[in-house]
Amino acid sequence: MKLPSFILVFFVSFLSFSQNNHIVKTEDGRRVLLKADYTWQYIDKGDPTVDSSIKEAIKTIEENTCNTENGFLEPKLDSKIQAKLKRGRSTISHVKKKVAKDSDCNVSDVLLIDFTEQKEKAVYHFCVRGKKVTYKRIGNSIIKAPKLF
């Protein structure tokens, strides 16, 4: 039993060492695949001069800024749902007051960009001083939406 298992382990390790493809990293941070037939190929297709952390920072800044045009009108909410939420003090005006309080600004600085609303739950996207902010309503509770990544 030892001999067949030894032969199997030897054969598997021999196959793994017989592959001559190697991945190396260049000085500018790009990865290159060196093939067994003496050719090479870039793995990362991108601009090597811009650091990836800078790209991510620019992406997050663009995602967190809201570009609203002059004369932007807020979308209309369902009046039936808002009437039912009035009793629990969770209408859009109450949500805007909470957003303004959390952001240390006036209610007039809070602009509703987009929403998905049902009677039980809702998600509101606001623009507050040029930044996108997302709040959730579950029942009558209003919370700031957590960022996962």
QUIRAFEN-V598471 format. One record per residue. SS is DSSP state (H for helix, E for strand, - for the rest). NEAR is the number of other ideal C-beta (glycine too) atoms within 10 Angstrom. D_FIRST is the distance of its C-alpha to the first C-alpha in whole Angstrom. Layout:
SS:NEAR:D_FIRST
SS:NEAR:D_FIRST
//
This chain:
-:5:0
H:6:4
H:7:6
H:8:6
H:9:6
H:10:9
H:10:10
H:10:11
H:10:13
H:10:14
H:10:16
H:10:17
H:10:19
H:9:20
H:9:22
H:8:23
H:8:25
H:8:26
-:8:29
-:10:32
-:9:34
E:11:35
E:9:37
E:11:40
E:11:43
-:11:47
-:6:49
-:9:51
-:12:48
-:15:47
E:12:43
E:14:43
E:13:40
E:13:39
-:11:38
-:10:36
-:6:39
-:7:41
-:8:43
E:11:43
E:9:44
E:12:45
-:12:43
-:13:46
-:6:49
-:11:52
-:11:55
-:12:53
-:8:57
-:10:57
-:12:54
H:11:52
H:8:53
H:10:57
H:12:56
H:10:54
H:11:58
H:11:60
H:10:58
H:12:58
H:10:62
H:9:63
H:9:61
H:12:63
E:11:66
-:18:68
-:9:71
-:12:73
-:5:76
-:4:80
-:5:81
-:12:78
-:8:78
-:16:76
-:9:74
-:9:76
-:16:74
-:13:75
H:8:78
H:9:77
H:15:73
H:15:75
H:10:78
H:13:75
H:22:74
-:11:77
-:9:77
-:12:74
-:12:75
-:20:72
-:18:74
H:19:74
H:11:77
H:16:75
H:22:72
H:21:74
H:15:75
H:17:72
H:23:71
H:17:74
H:10:74
H:14:70
H:16:71
-:9:74
-:13:76
-:8:79
H:12:78
H:8:80
H:16:77
E:23:75
E:17:74
E:19:72
E:16:70
E:14:68
E:19:67
E:9:65
E:17:67
-:10:66
-:11:68
-:9:65
E:12:64
E:20:65
E:15:63
E:23:66
E:16:66
E:23:69
E:20:70
E:18:72
-:12:73
-:11:71
E:12:68
E:15:66
E:19:65
E:15:63
E:19:64
E:15:63
E:24:65
E:12:63
-:11:66
-:11:69
E:10:66
E:19:66
E:10:64
E:13:63
-:12:60
-:7:57
-:8:55
-:4:51
-:3:51
//
